[in-house]
Amino acid sequence: MVFVPILIGMLLLVTGAHWYVWRRLVRDTMRRGGWPRRLGTSAVVLLPLMAFATMASERAGAPMPVQQALGWPGLMWLALLLYLLLALAVGELVRPVLLRVLERRAARRGAGAVGGVAVAGAAGGSGGAGAAGAVGVAGAVDEAEREAAVAALAQQVAATEAAEEESAGDGVGGGGIGGGGGVGTETKAPLRLGPVTGVADGGDAAGGGAGGSADSRGSAGSVDSAGSAGSGGSGSSAGSATGSGRAAVGGAGGSAGDRADVSRRLFVARTVAIGATAVAAGTVTYGAYGVLGRAPRVKNVTVPLAKLPASADGYRIAVVSDIHLGPVLGRRHTRRIVDTINAQRPDLVAIVGDLVDGSVDHLGTAAEPLGQLEARDGSYFVTGNHEYFTGASGAAEWLDHLRELGLHPLENARAELAGFDLAGVNDVSGEDVGEGPDFARALGDRDTSRASVLMAHQPVVIHDAVDHGVDLQLSGHTHGGQMWPATYVAEAANPTLAGLERYGDTQLYVTRGAGAWGPPVRVGAPSDITVVRLASPAA
C-alpha cells in the first residue's frame, strides 16, 4: 500500500516537470495553432512515454529492436529534461533582469524620439499640406516606435483639418454679428508630436485669448489675429479640436505601448528558451560523448596492505564495474572496454557487477568480447543488482554464459592466489530471490594471516567486510552519481561515492564504472577503469 502513494507522487512530479517545460518552451514562445507549437506539444507528450516504455520493455524482455527503437529517443530525453529544468530555473532569475534592461532601453529611445521628431504646420488653406511641411528626425528610433509616431501624426493632422474647416465657417458668421464687417481670421496652432503617452497642446496657446490678439509667447513663433469676437470663437474651436486630436493620439500611443510591451516579453521568453535549450543540448551532447564516443579513462591507485607479502608487491588488479550492456550500449562498447583493459596488462581483472540490463538471449553476443580479456591470473566476476532484474534464473543464465567465455564468477566464494585471498559475494538484491550475500561462506574459514581482497558490488556492505577482517573491498554501483546534480543523491545513499576511503582496518575503493544506466550520458562523473596496485610494507 505504501507503493501506491509513492507512485502517484512520482507521476505528479514528472507531469509537473513536463508541464513546466512545455509552458516555457512551447506555450510562451510559439503562436497558438501553428505547426511549431503542435510539434513541440507532441514531443513533450510522446518522449516521456517512450522513456517509460523503454524501461517496461527491458523488464518484459521485449525484442531488442523494439527496445532500441524506444530507448534511444526515450532515454536521451530523460537526460535532456534534467538539464532543461536546471537551465530554465536559472532562466527564471535572468528573465526579470533582461526585461527590465529592455524596458529602460525603450524608455531612453522613446525620450529621444520625442525630442527628435517635430512637425510645424504652415498657416494657410490646407492644414494637411502645412502639417507635412517639415519633419526632422534626431537619433535612432526603432521600427515599432517609428510606426507609432507616424500613426499619431496622421491622426493629429486629420483632427486639425476638421477643426480648421469648422472654425472657418464659425469665423464668417462671427464677423457679421460683431459689426466689424470683416471676415473672421482663423487661428492655426502649431502641431507638436508628443511622446507615446500624449501630445503637447498647441491649441491652448492659440485659443487662450477670448477676443484680442492670441499671445503666442508660450509656443514657437507667433500667431496674429484680427481681434474680433469671431477670432475668439475660432481660437476656442481650434483648442477643442486639438484636444480631441491629443486624446486620439494618446489612445494610439497607449496601444503601441502595449504592443511594445508584449513584443519585449515575447523576445525575453524566446531568448531564455533558446538559451536554456542550447545549454541543455550542449551538456547532454558532451556527456553522451564521454560514454559513447571514447573509452573509459584509466585511473591508477596504489593501495598498501599490511599483510601483503613482498612477493606480491606491485600486483595489479584492473577493476571495472557497471558496464550496463543493453539496448543502447552493445558489443562495440564491450570491445572498447576490453581493449582498454588489455592495454594495461593487469595481473587480474575484477568485474564487480551490473554487467547487463537484459537476458542472455538478447545480449549474449554483446558480452562475447569479454572472452578476450587478458590477465595472468584470470578474470573474475560478481553479480550486481541489475543481474537480478530478470530473476534468479536470469542471473544463473548469465553466470553460466560468463563461464563459457572463460570468466570466473565468485558466488559467495573465494580463490586463494599467491600473496592474498580474493573473495566475492552476491549482490544484496539477490536476497529477493534467495541468493543474497553470504560473508561467512566466502570468508569464514580462511587463514586470517593472509591479506584479503573482497569483490562486492555495492559499497553499503563495507561494515560486513570490516566485521570479517577484509583488508580491501572493491565496489562499484554508484556511477559516481553519473549526472550532476544526482551526484549529491548518490553520495547521500552510499558510504563512499567514488575513490578510496578507510573504514577501521578495511579500505574501500569504489569505481565510477565504465558504462551508464538509463541515458548514456555522464556529467561531472566520468566513466573509468581503475588499475589498483597493491603495495607491501615489507617491500
TIGU-82886 format. One record per residue (C-alpha): residue in one letter; z, x, y. Coordinates in steps of 0.001 Angstrom, whole numbers, plus 500000, padded with zeros to 6 digits. Each point is the difference from the previous one (the first is absolute). Example, Ala and Ser with C-alpha at 12.3 -4.5 7.8 and 13.67 -1.06 7.14 Angstrom:
<atoms>
@code=A&zz=507800&xx=512300&yy=495500
@code=S&zz=499340&xx=501370&yy=503440
</atoms>
This chain:
<atoms>
@code=M&zz=500000&xx=500000&yy=500000
@code=V&zz=500606&xx=502941&yy=502325
@code=F&zz=496383&xx=501046&yy=499539
@code=V&zz=498628&xx=496787&yy=501546
@code=P&zz=501459&xx=500372&yy=503529
@code=I&zz=499044&xx=503690&yy=499988
@code=L&zz=496422&xx=499071&yy=499118
@code=I&zz=499911&xx=497318&yy=502696
@code=G&zz=501374&xx=502448&yy=502549
@code=M&zz=497365&xx=502592&yy=499103
@code=L&zz=497198&xx=497434&yy=500249
@code=L&zz=501226&xx=498906&yy=503432
@code=L&zz=500209&xx=503614&yy=501142
@code=V&zz=496488&xx=500806&yy=498802
@code=T&zz=498618&xx=496791&yy=501507
@code=G&zz=501667&xx=500710&yy=503330
@code=A&zz=498649&xx=503542&yy=500059
@code=H&zz=496448&xx=498803&yy=499389
@code=W&zz=500320&xx=497248&yy=502610
@code=Y&zz=501105&xx=502564&yy=502571
@code=V&zz=497073&xx=502294&yy=499168
@code=W&zz=497584&xx=497048&yy=500176
@code=R&zz=501397&xx=498922&yy=503359
@code=R&zz=499724&xx=503426&yy=501623
@code=L&zz=496717&xx=501115&yy=498472
@code=V&zz=498093&xx=496726&yy=499674
@code=R&zz=501364&xx=497092&yy=502018
@code=D&zz=500817&xx=501961&yy=503166
@code=T&zz=496737&xx=501947&yy=500078
@code=M&zz=497187&xx=497810&yy=498661
@code=R&zz=498308&xx=496853&yy=501256
@code=R&zz=500890&xx=496851&yy=498112
@code=G&zz=497224&xx=498819&yy=497707
@code=G&zz=498126&xx=503318&yy=500024
@code=W&zz=498994&xx=501775&yy=496807
@code=P&zz=502158&xx=503097&yy=500722
@code=R&zz=503084&xx=497790&yy=500105
@code=R&zz=499025&xx=498246&yy=496777
@code=L&zz=499415&xx=503363&yy=498314
@code=G&zz=503311&xx=501418&yy=501212
@code=T&zz=501926&xx=496929&yy=498890
@code=S&zz=498386&xx=500115&yy=496564
@code=A&zz=500906&xx=503682&yy=499595
@code=V&zz=503655&xx=499432&yy=500920
@code=V&zz=500203&xx=497236&yy=497390
@code=L&zz=497987&xx=501518&yy=497146
@code=L&zz=501176&xx=503638&yy=500032
@code=P&zz=503691&xx=499306&yy=499265
@code=L&zz=498947&xx=497597&yy=497241
@code=M&zz=497945&xx=502816&yy=498469
@code=A&zz=503002&xx=502337&yy=500187
@code=F&zz=502198&xx=497545&yy=498115
@code=A&zz=497203&xx=499338&yy=497521
@code=T&zz=499725&xx=503752&yy=499350
@code=M&zz=503657&xx=500299&yy=499022
@code=A&zz=499815&xx=496874&yy=497863
@code=S&zz=496855&xx=501200&yy=498234
@code=E&zz=501653&xx=503336&yy=499155
@code=R&zz=502974&xx=498268&yy=498386
@code=A&zz=497743&xx=497521&yy=498211
@code=G&zz=497728&xx=502735&yy=498629
@code=A&zz=496820&xx=498679&yy=501604
@code=P&zz=496784&xx=501964&yy=499350
@code=M&zz=499888&xx=503236&yy=501991
@code=P&zz=496862&xx=499039&yy=502025
@code=V&zz=501880&xx=496917&yy=501230
@code=Q&zz=503042&xx=502076&yy=500906
@code=Q&zz=497836&xx=502490&yy=501877
@code=A&zz=498075&xx=497314&yy=501887
@code=L&zz=503259&xx=498480&yy=501180
@code=G&zz=501926&xx=503230&yy=500359
@code=W&zz=497964&xx=501977&yy=502487
@code=P&zz=499928&xx=497461&yy=502860
@code=G&zz=503330&xx=498378&yy=499141
@code=L&zz=502081&xx=503174&yy=499703
@code=M&zz=498412&xx=501706&yy=502988
@code=W&zz=500777&xx=496892&yy=502058
@code=L&zz=503706&xx=500364&yy=499205
@code=A&zz=500016&xx=503485&yy=501509
@code=L&zz=497954&xx=498874&yy=503000
@code=L&zz=502296&xx=497017&yy=500542
@code=L&zz=503073&xx=502251&yy=500173
@code=Y&zz=498547&xx=502211&yy=502716
@code=L&zz=498431&xx=497087&yy=501870
@code=L&zz=503453&xx=498433&yy=500288
@code=L&zz=501492&xx=503271&yy=501250
@code=A&zz=497183&xx=500608&yy=502487
@code=L&zz=500088&xx=496433&yy=501313
@code=A&zz=503777&xx=500249&yy=500409
@code=V&zz=499460&xx=503009&yy=502245
@code=G&zz=497264&xx=498017&yy=501740
@code=E&zz=502543&xx=497358&yy=500969
@code=L&zz=501675&xx=502659&yy=502140
@code=V&zz=496704&xx=501190&yy=501470
@code=R&zz=498626&xx=496521&yy=500711
@code=P&zz=502157&xx=499032&yy=503060
@code=V&zz=499713&xx=503484&yy=501499
@code=L&zz=496207&xx=499972&yy=499783
@code=L&zz=499816&xx=496460&yy=501388
@code=R&zz=502182&xx=500970&yy=502948
@code=V&zz=497836&xx=503016&yy=500773
@code=L&zz=496858&xx=497834&yy=500019
@code=E&zz=501639&xx=497382&yy=502240
@code=R&zz=500984&xx=502627&yy=502559
@code=R&zz=496531&xx=501513&yy=499945
@code=A&zz=498440&xx=496549&yy=500542
@code=A&zz=502390&xx=499345&yy=502884
@code=R&zz=498995&xx=503258&yy=501700
@code=R&zz=496308&xx=499225&yy=499560
@code=G&zz=500519&xx=496475&yy=501316
@code=A&zz=501652&xx=501372&yy=503140
@code=G&zz=497056&xx=502356&yy=500494
@code=A&zz=497548&xx=497142&yy=499596
@code=V&zz=501754&xx=497945&yy=502696
@code=G&zz=499692&xx=502816&yy=502530
@code=G&zz=496490&xx=500977&yy=499024
@code=V&zz=498137&xx=496673&yy=499982
@code=A&zz=499435&xx=498386&yy=503418
@code=V&zz=497513&xx=497287&yy=500976
@code=A&zz=499290&xx=499176&yy=503649
@code=G&zz=498096&xx=496779&yy=500842
@code=A&zz=497557&xx=499934&yy=502937
@code=A&zz=500515&xx=497226&yy=502647
@code=G&zz=496956&xx=497760&yy=499851
@code=G&zz=498287&xx=497206&yy=498191
@code=S&zz=500270&xx=501072&yy=496372
@code=G&zz=503452&xx=500866&yy=498735
@code=G&zz=498568&xx=501069&yy=496627
@code=A&zz=497721&xx=502604&yy=501577
@code=G&zz=502804&xx=501244&yy=502243
@code=A&zz=502451&xx=500314&yy=497123
@code=A&zz=497560&xx=502166&yy=498095
@code=G&zz=499562&xx=502226&yy=503052
@code=A&zz=502180&xx=502955&yy=499166
@code=V&zz=501695&xx=500950&yy=496758
@code=G&zz=501782&xx=503361&yy=499616
@code=V&zz=501486&xx=501191&yy=496741
@code=A&zz=502568&xx=502803&yy=500017
@code=G&zz=501442&xx=501458&yy=496788
@code=A&zz=499241&xx=499302&yy=496370
@code=V&zz=500386&xx=496360&yy=498947
@code=D&zz=499680&xx=499148&yy=496358
@code=E&zz=497567&xx=497371&yy=498767
@code=A&zz=502511&xx=497164&yy=499586
@code=E&zz=501400&xx=500412&yy=503524
@code=R&zz=496495&xx=500261&yy=501507
@code=E&zz=498945&xx=496710&yy=498382
@code=A&zz=503159&xx=498299&yy=501254
@code=A&zz=499361&xx=501271&yy=503540
@code=V&zz=496406&xx=498750&yy=499997
@code=A&zz=501066&xx=496578&yy=498710
@code=A&zz=502694&xx=499731&yy=502684
@code=L&zz=497560&xx=501000&yy=502733
@code=A&zz=497453&xx=497393&yy=498898
@code=Q&zz=502601&xx=497245&yy=500087
@code=Q&zz=501211&xx=501047&yy=503474
@code=V&zz=496459&xx=500066&yy=501361
@code=A&zz=499302&xx=496518&yy=498656
@code=A&zz=503193&xx=498627&yy=501520
@code=T&zz=499224&xx=501586&yy=503381
@code=E&zz=496469&xx=498562&yy=500106
@code=A&zz=501387&xx=496537&yy=499384
@code=A&zz=502559&xx=500485&yy=502770
@code=E&zz=497371&xx=501154&yy=502461
@code=E&zz=497780&xx=496974&yy=499374
@code=E&zz=502930&xx=497651&yy=500456
@code=S&zz=501241&xx=501728&yy=503164
@code=A&zz=496512&xx=500010&yy=501538
@code=G&zz=499840&xx=496190&yy=499713
@code=D&zz=503530&xx=499567&yy=501389
@code=G&zz=499242&xx=502338&yy=502927
@code=V&zz=497068&xx=497923&yy=501269
@code=G&zz=502038&xx=496785&yy=500093
@code=G&zz=502935&xx=501747&yy=501629
@code=G&zz=497856&xx=501296&yy=502900
@code=G&zz=498955&xx=496484&yy=501056
@code=I&zz=503502&xx=498626&yy=499914
@code=G&zz=501516&xx=502848&yy=501917
@code=G&zz=497690&xx=499444&yy=502985
@code=G&zz=498930&xx=503635&yy=500137
@code=G&zz=496480&xx=498977&yy=499111
@code=G&zz=499585&xx=503133&yy=497878
@code=V&zz=499516&xx=500273&yy=496322
@code=G&zz=503106&xx=501106&yy=498154
@code=T&zz=499734&xx=503657&yy=498952
@code=E&zz=500881&xx=500685&yy=496360
@code=T&zz=502516&xx=502720&yy=499397
@code=K&zz=499438&xx=502282&yy=496974
@code=A&zz=502791&xx=501862&yy=498309
@code=P&zz=499378&xx=503426&yy=498522
@code=L&zz=499991&xx=499899&yy=496208
@code=R&zz=502454&xx=502239&yy=498144
@code=L&zz=500110&xx=500392&yy=496226
@code=G&zz=503639&xx=500299&yy=499044
@code=P&zz=501601&xx=501262&yy=496833
@code=V&zz=499651&xx=498164&yy=496715
@code=T&zz=503026&xx=497862&yy=500817
@code=G&zz=498818&xx=498699&yy=503375
@code=V&zz=497731&xx=500347&yy=503109
@code=A&zz=500975&xx=501075&yy=503516
@code=D&zz=499794&xx=497002&yy=502329
@code=G&zz=497467&xx=500686&yy=502745
@code=G&zz=499788&xx=496308&yy=500906
@code=D&zz=503565&xx=499920&yy=501321
@code=A&zz=499135&xx=502383&yy=502810
@code=A&zz=496860&xx=498114&yy=500872
@code=G&zz=501574&xx=496557&yy=500001
@code=G&zz=503372&xx=500841&yy=501487
@code=G&zz=499103&xx=499021&yy=503604
@code=A&zz=499846&xx=496234&yy=500589
@code=G&zz=497673&xx=499975&yy=502940
@code=G&zz=499531&xx=503285&yy=501816
@code=S&zz=498385&xx=503151&yy=498818
@code=A&zz=500863&xx=501171&yy=496496
@code=D&zz=502093&xx=503148&yy=500208
@code=S&zz=498711&xx=502339&yy=497332
@code=R&zz=502370&xx=502902&yy=500531
@code=G&zz=501402&xx=499457&yy=496493
@code=S&zz=496540&xx=500457&yy=498431
@code=A&zz=497262&xx=502637&yy=500006
@code=G&zz=497791&xx=499322&yy=503045
@code=S&zz=500081&xx=497005&yy=502401
@code=V&zz=498724&xx=496450&yy=499952
@code=D&zz=498980&xx=498312&yy=503318
@code=S&zz=500279&xx=496242&yy=500362
@code=A&zz=498819&xx=497462&yy=502618
@code=G&zz=503572&xx=498837&yy=500577
@code=S&zz=499428&xx=496336&yy=499461
@code=A&zz=501922&xx=497503&yy=497912
@code=G&zz=497082&xx=500046&yy=497597
@code=S&zz=500535&xx=503684&yy=499538
@code=G&zz=503563&xx=499357&yy=499023
@code=G&zz=498845&xx=497531&yy=497400
@code=S&zz=497569&xx=502546&yy=498669
@code=G&zz=502683&xx=502634&yy=499655
@code=S&zz=502259&xx=497594&yy=498141
@code=S&zz=497247&xx=499029&yy=497584
@code=A&zz=499050&xx=503618&yy=499368
@code=G&zz=503590&xx=500923&yy=499286
@code=S&zz=500338&xx=497118&yy=497573
@code=A&zz=496802&xx=500913&yy=498240
@code=T&zz=500968&xx=503625&yy=499747
@code=G&zz=503341&xx=498978&yy=498489
@code=S&zz=498148&xx=497994&yy=497377
@code=G&zz=497841&xx=503028&yy=499274
@code=R&zz=503099&xx=502133&yy=499647
@code=A&zz=501463&xx=497593&yy=497449
@code=A&zz=496790&xx=500036&yy=497998
@code=V&zz=499855&xx=503794&yy=500024
@code=G&zz=503639&xx=500206&yy=499003
@code=G&zz=499299&xx=497819&yy=496968
@code=A&zz=497059&xx=502168&yy=498997
@code=G&zz=502090&xx=503120&yy=500482
@code=G&zz=502771&xx=498583&yy=497836
@code=S&zz=497522&xx=499202&yy=497248
@code=A&zz=498566&xx=503512&yy=500220
@code=G&zz=503510&xx=501419&yy=499861
@code=D&zz=500732&xx=498037&yy=496820
@code=R&zz=496794&xx=501256&yy=498443
@code=A&zz=500878&xx=503574&yy=500945
@code=D&zz=503456&xx=499627&yy=498454
@code=V&zz=498535&xx=498669&yy=496747
@code=S&zz=497474&xx=502820&yy=500008
@code=R&zz=502737&xx=502593&yy=500409
@code=R&zz=502068&xx=498545&yy=497188
@code=L&zz=496987&xx=499896&yy=497704
@code=F&zz=499210&xx=503615&yy=500869
@code=V&zz=503583&xx=501049&yy=499200
@code=A&zz=500022&xx=498028&yy=496716
@code=R&zz=496738&xx=501579&yy=498869
@code=T&zz=501079&xx=503473&yy=501076
@code=V&zz=503241&xx=499776&yy=498026
@code=A&zz=498214&xx=498494&yy=496983
@code=I&zz=497314&xx=502697&yy=499946
@code=G&zz=502550&xx=502761&yy=500512
@code=A&zz=502307&xx=498696&yy=497258
@code=T&zz=497112&xx=499585&yy=497559
@code=A&zz=498706&xx=503510&yy=500723
@code=V&zz=503433&xx=501572&yy=499501
@code=A&zz=500661&xx=498056&yy=496794
@code=A&zz=496551&xx=500717&yy=498546
@code=G&zz=500256&xx=503682&yy=500890
@code=T&zz=503430&xx=500292&yy=498416
@code=V&zz=498910&xx=498284&yy=496784
@code=T&zz=496826&xx=502090&yy=499789
@code=Y&zz=501970&xx=503217&yy=500346
@code=G&zz=502560&xx=498838&yy=497440
@code=A&zz=497300&xx=498962&yy=497521
@code=Y&zz=498281&xx=503368&yy=500317
@code=G&zz=503247&xx=501685&yy=498982
@code=V&zz=499926&xx=498087&yy=496700
@code=L&zz=496307&xx=499479&yy=499274
@code=G&zz=498293&xx=502869&yy=501773
@code=R&zz=501997&xx=503061&yy=498959
@code=A&zz=502238&xx=501326&yy=497255
@code=P&zz=503784&xx=499805&yy=500401
@code=R&zz=501640&xx=502870&yy=501829
@code=V&zz=501715&xx=502659&yy=497923
@code=K&zz=503623&xx=500747&yy=500851
@code=N&zz=501941&xx=502966&yy=498669
@code=V&zz=503778&xx=499693&yy=499590
@code=T&zz=502410&xx=502551&yy=498553
@code=V&zz=503073&xx=498585&yy=498234
@code=P&zz=502757&xx=502342&yy=498811
@code=L&zz=501760&xx=498958&yy=496771
@code=A&zz=503323&xx=501660&yy=499244
@code=K&zz=499539&xx=499834&yy=496207
@code=L&zz=496357&xx=501116&yy=499935
@code=P&zz=499594&xx=503332&yy=498192
@code=A&zz=498173&xx=502878&yy=501617
@code=S&zz=497214&xx=499648&yy=497457
@code=A&zz=499117&xx=496579&yy=501465
@code=D&zz=500120&xx=501116&yy=503628
@code=G&zz=496839&xx=498914&yy=501801
@code=Y&zz=499187&xx=497208&yy=497509
@code=R&zz=497564&xx=497604&yy=501728
@code=I&zz=499972&xx=496233&yy=499476
@code=A&zz=497222&xx=497918&yy=501568
@code=V&zz=501632&xx=496680&yy=500942
@code=V&zz=497776&xx=496975&yy=500606
@code=S&zz=500912&xx=496339&yy=500262
@code=D&zz=498682&xx=496601&yy=501050
@code=I&zz=496317&xx=500594&yy=499257
@code=H&zz=499512&xx=496219&yy=499860
@code=L&zz=496667&xx=499622&yy=498259
@code=G&zz=498703&xx=496489&yy=500620
@code=P&zz=497186&xx=497979&yy=501572
@code=V&zz=499745&xx=502354&yy=502988
@code=L&zz=501034&xx=503408&yy=498630
@code=G&zz=498030&xx=500905&yy=496899
@code=R&zz=498636&xx=502867&yy=497946
@code=R&zz=498880&xx=502097&yy=502979
@code=H&zz=503545&xx=499839&yy=501376
@code=T&zz=501339&xx=501280&yy=496663
@code=R&zz=497419&xx=502781&yy=499965
@code=R&zz=501080&xx=501264&yy=503445
@code=I&zz=503642&xx=500091&yy=498918
@code=V&zz=499247&xx=501848&yy=496737
@code=D&zz=497855&xx=502584&yy=501787
@code=T&zz=502714&xx=500570&yy=502604
@code=I&zz=502701&xx=500500&yy=497358
@code=N&zz=497885&xx=502306&yy=497847
@code=A&zz=499248&xx=502159&yy=503041
@code=Q&zz=503731&xx=500747&yy=500301
@code=R&zz=500211&xx=501309&yy=496399
@code=P&zz=503449&xx=498492&yy=499294
@code=D&zz=502131&xx=500696&yy=496944
@code=L&zz=500677&xx=496266&yy=499526
@code=V&zz=498803&xx=496693&yy=501436
@code=A&zz=502516&xx=497205&yy=500614
@code=I&zz=498533&xx=496508&yy=500692
@code=V&zz=502980&xx=497911&yy=501108
@code=G&zz=498759&xx=496420&yy=499722
@code=D&zz=497833&xx=497326&yy=501621
@code=L&zz=496784&xx=501350&yy=498570
@code=V&zz=498196&xx=496649&yy=499777
@code=D&zz=499815&xx=496445&yy=501370
@code=G&zz=498290&xx=498295&yy=497104
@code=S&zz=499247&xx=500050&yy=496304
@code=V&zz=498479&xx=502677&yy=497789
@code=D&zz=496950&xx=497783&yy=499497
@code=H&zz=499276&xx=500016&yy=503727
@code=L&zz=501170&xx=503485&yy=501003
@code=G&zz=499884&xx=502101&yy=496849
@code=T&zz=496825&xx=501790&yy=501078
@code=A&zz=501415&xx=500620&yy=503475
@code=A&zz=502927&xx=501901&yy=498447
@code=E&zz=497882&xx=502136&yy=497657
@code=P&zz=499809&xx=503070&yy=502309
@code=L&zz=503758&xx=500466&yy=499404
@code=G&zz=499043&xx=501394&yy=496587
@code=Q&zz=498551&xx=503037&yy=501811
@code=L&zz=503301&xx=501057&yy=501609
@code=E&zz=500705&xx=503675&yy=499329
@code=A&zz=503560&xx=501318&yy=499672
@code=R&zz=501567&xx=502556&yy=497668
@code=D&zz=502796&xx=497714&yy=498824
@code=G&zz=498033&xx=496753&yy=500229
@code=S&zz=500123&xx=496794&yy=502099
@code=Y&zz=502867&xx=497506&yy=499813
@code=F&zz=500287&xx=496383&yy=501103
@code=V&zz=502704&xx=497396&yy=500646
@code=T&zz=499469&xx=496338&yy=500840
@code=G&zz=500300&xx=498471&yy=503460
@code=N&zz=500562&xx=496405&yy=501000
@code=H&zz=496256&xx=499252&yy=500155
@code=E&zz=499490&xx=500887&yy=496351
@code=Y&zz=502094&xx=496933&yy=499156
@code=F&zz=497981&xx=497570&yy=502143
@code=T&zz=498056&xx=499064&yy=496868
@code=G&zz=503170&xx=499734&yy=497893
@code=A&zz=501379&xx=502167&yy=497214
@code=S&zz=496764&xx=499841&yy=498028
@code=G&zz=498018&xx=501212&yy=503008
@code=A&zz=502313&xx=502995&yy=500491
@code=A&zz=499819&xx=500826&yy=496291
@code=E&zz=496195&xx=499906&yy=500087
@code=W&zz=499977&xx=502462&yy=502876
@code=L&zz=502403&xx=502370&yy=498259
@code=D&zz=497776&xx=499994&yy=496920
@code=H&zz=496890&xx=500579&yy=502123
@code=L&zz=501611&xx=502940&yy=501798
@code=R&zz=500952&xx=501559&yy=496653
@code=E&zz=496337&xx=499731&yy=499016
@code=L&zz=499129&xx=501901&yy=503186
@code=G&zz=502430&xx=502803&yy=499051
@code=L&zz=502953&xx=499129&yy=502261
@code=H&zz=503632&xx=499855&yy=498819
@code=P&zz=501851&xx=496820&yy=501012
@code=L&zz=503788&xx=500375&yy=500131
@code=E&zz=501572&xx=496645&yy=499099
@code=N&zz=503701&xx=500680&yy=500535
@code=A&zz=499410&xx=503365&yy=498327
@code=R&zz=499936&xx=503700&yy=500769
@code=A&zz=498138&xx=503164&yy=499099
@code=E&zz=501699&xx=503393&yy=499682
@code=L&zz=497894&xx=502582&yy=501805
@code=A&zz=500579&xx=503719&yy=500454
@code=G&zz=502664&xx=500286&yy=502662
@code=F&zz=500903&xx=496304&yy=500562
@code=D&zz=499990&xx=496474&yy=498575
@code=L&zz=497463&xx=497492&yy=501286
@code=A&zz=501177&xx=496364&yy=499643
@code=G&zz=498435&xx=496704&yy=500955
@code=V&zz=501275&xx=496430&yy=500270
@code=N&zz=498213&xx=496660&yy=500222
@code=D&zz=499853&xx=498252&yy=503349
@code=V&zz=502736&xx=497512&yy=500875
@code=S&zz=497363&xx=497211&yy=500055
@code=G&zz=499798&xx=500398&yy=496236
@code=E&zz=503378&xx=498302&yy=499731
@code=D&zz=498223&xx=496663&yy=500475
@code=V&zz=498153&xx=500531&yy=496712
@code=G&zz=502778&xx=501804&yy=498138
@code=E&zz=498705&xx=503532&yy=500682
@code=G&zz=502169&xx=501246&yy=502854
@code=P&zz=501272&xx=503547&yy=500580
@code=D&zz=502384&xx=501465&yy=497411
@code=F&zz=501619&xx=503160&yy=501383
@code=A&zz=502288&xx=500472&yy=497024
@code=R&zz=497027&xx=500090&yy=497663
@code=A&zz=498039&xx=502371&yy=502200
@code=L&zz=502848&xx=502338&yy=500963
@code=G&zz=503061&xx=499205&yy=497901
@code=D&zz=499884&xx=502642&yy=497240
@code=R&zz=498391&xx=502940&yy=501763
@code=D&zz=501419&xx=503486&yy=500647
@code=T&zz=501585&xx=499679&yy=503454
@code=S&zz=499868&xx=503771&yy=500523
@code=R&zz=496240&xx=499729&yy=500419
@code=A&zz=498339&xx=498915&yy=503232
@code=S&zz=498633&xx=496477&yy=499958
@code=V&zz=497142&xx=498316&yy=501851
@code=L&zz=499736&xx=496195&yy=499893
@code=M&zz=496861&xx=497936&yy=500601
@code=A&zz=500915&xx=496533&yy=501356
@code=H&zz=497665&xx=497829&yy=502057
@code=Q&zz=502479&xx=498489&yy=502459
@code=P&zz=502436&xx=502095&yy=502072
@code=V&zz=502686&xx=497297&yy=499670
@code=V&zz=501051&xx=501348&yy=496597
@code=I&zz=501224&xx=503246&yy=501569
@code=H&zz=503650&xx=499023&yy=499486
@code=D&zz=499421&xx=499598&yy=496265
@code=A&zz=498391&xx=503424&yy=500023
@code=V&zz=503059&xx=501457&yy=501734
@code=D&zz=502283&xx=498423&yy=497406
@code=H&zz=497994&xx=501619&yy=497190
@code=G&zz=499977&xx=503483&yy=501514
@code=V&zz=496305&xx=500168&yy=500923
@code=D&zz=499080&xx=503023&yy=502115
@code=L&zz=496752&xx=498654&yy=501479
@code=Q&zz=498509&xx=496482&yy=500066
@code=L&zz=496287&xx=499518&yy=500735
@code=S&zz=499050&xx=496561&yy=501389
@code=G&zz=497384&xx=498069&yy=501967
@code=H&zz=499769&xx=496236&yy=500658
@code=T&zz=500665&xx=500042&yy=503763
@code=H&zz=496501&xx=501091&yy=501106
@code=G&zz=501898&xx=501473&yy=502954
@code=G&zz=499728&xx=496495&yy=501459
@code=Q&zz=496153&xx=500189&yy=499797
@code=M&zz=499339&xx=498297&yy=503347
@code=W&zz=502168&xx=500431&yy=503074
@code=P&zz=502213&xx=498132&yy=500974
@code=A&zz=500571&xx=498949&yy=496371
@code=T&zz=501445&xx=503488&yy=499629
@code=Y&zz=503263&xx=498701&yy=501478
@code=V&zz=500216&xx=497235&yy=497394
@code=A&zz=499299&xx=502420&yy=497147
@code=E&zz=502564&xx=502437&yy=501353
@code=A&zz=502660&xx=497289&yy=500095
@code=A&zz=499228&xx=498927&yy=496420
@code=N&zz=500116&xx=503456&yy=498406
@code=P&zz=502554&xx=502820&yy=499988
@code=T&zz=497236&xx=502478&yy=500884
@code=L&zz=496675&xx=499053&yy=501567
@code=A&zz=498179&xx=503262&yy=499311
@code=G&zz=500794&xx=503656&yy=499528
@code=L&zz=502928&xx=501919&yy=498519
@code=E&zz=503658&xx=498959&yy=500329
@code=R&zz=503207&xx=500848&yy=498177
@code=Y&zz=502451&xx=497528&yy=498447
@code=G&zz=503018&xx=501912&yy=498751
@code=D&zz=498762&xx=502572&yy=497510
@code=T&zz=496717&xx=498116&yy=499525
@code=Q&zz=496906&xx=500496&yy=502129
@code=L&zz=497475&xx=497198&yy=500522
@code=Y&zz=496374&xx=500567&yy=500918
@code=V&zz=497863&xx=496984&yy=500969
@code=T&zz=496241&xx=500294&yy=500372
@code=R&zz=498055&xx=497621&yy=502255
@code=G&zz=497473&xx=499435&yy=497240
@code=A&zz=496282&xx=500599&yy=499691
@code=G&zz=498674&xx=496453&yy=500392
@code=A&zz=500836&xx=496785&yy=501791
@code=W&zz=501058&xx=496511&yy=499004
@code=G&zz=498376&xx=496995&yy=501632
@code=P&zz=497855&xx=501232&yy=502882
@code=P&zz=498575&xx=503474&yy=499272
@code=V&zz=501456&xx=501152&yy=503306
@code=R&zz=502718&xx=502485&yy=500943
@code=V&zz=501324&xx=500427&yy=503526
@code=G&zz=502832&xx=502403&yy=500725
@code=A&zz=500518&xx=500668&yy=496276
@code=P&zz=497149&xx=502164&yy=498665
@code=S&zz=499441&xx=500126&yy=496257
@code=D&zz=501001&xx=503169&yy=498215
@code=I&zz=500164&xx=501941&yy=496754
@code=T&zz=503032&xx=502287&yy=499921
@code=V&zz=500263&xx=503289&yy=498182
@code=V&zz=503708&xx=500526&yy=499299
@code=R&zz=500884&xx=503633&yy=499364
@code=L&zz=503234&xx=500458&yy=498075
@code=A&zz=502110&xx=502965&yy=501096
@code=S&zz=502726&xx=501771&yy=498023
@code=P&zz=502988&xx=501582&yy=501750
@code=A&zz=500046&xx=502580&yy=497221
@code=A&zz=496570&xx=501187&yy=501089
</atoms>
